[in-house]
C-alpha cells in the first residue's frame, strides 16, 4: 500500500479507473466529502468488499488517515494489489488542496 500526500493523492484520483473509497461514517461524509467517492464505512468493509473491483486502483480516505490505512491493509489482505491511502485524510486535503472542503 502506498501512503500518499494530498498532492499525490489528487493526481491518483484524477486517473481514469481509480476508485475513490471513503471509509468514514455517513454523518462525517455529510460534513465534508470528495465528489465521486464510493462510501463504505470501515466497519462495513468486510461485508461489502465485493462491491469493489480487486483489479482496480483503489484510493482510500478517511478523516485523518488512520481508518484509511486500516482499510488499505484489509484490502491488500483480500487480494487488492493496487491500494493507496491519503496520509492525513480529508483534513489534510482541506488544508493543502481545497480549503472549501470543511474541516471538522
C-alpha angles and dihedrals in degrees: 000000000000121000104214130196114226095264093052090044090053090053091048096051090049090063115099113253096024112132114218107211120193112195098184125112119271092250089057092049089052088061099045131000143160116234118255097022122148104227117215115152113230091243089059098042095095092056095040103040090110088069088071129074109239092205094055127091106258121203111191128198138175136160102292104356102265099101093040090055090050090048091049092052090048091051092049091051087053098054103274107138103182108054130149133171135204110250107222093016128229088327090066089042090056093048098044109023113021120012089185087075104091120242120222 
